[in-house]
Amino acid sequence: MLIFQERLKEQRELCGYTQRHVARLLGISHASYFRYEIGTSEPTQENLVKIADIFGVSVDYLLGRDDI
């Protein structure tokens, strides 16, 4: 799921957020969020929706199903 990792990091950096900040917004540990960005773990469906909401993008965009 390389595209998810890339878009997750890209969106976080565009918003000027740290990994720790996004983890706090999601209610998860920094380590858990870090694993999302390096691709060793995937978010739950609930957290995937939260991530999309935090960054103001669609789940389809994060998953590479849409380019906007």
Secondary structure, DSSP 8 states (H G I E B T S, - for coil): -HHHHHHHHHHHHHHT--HHHHHHHHTS-HHHHHHHHHTSS---HHHHHHHHHHHT--HHHHTTS---
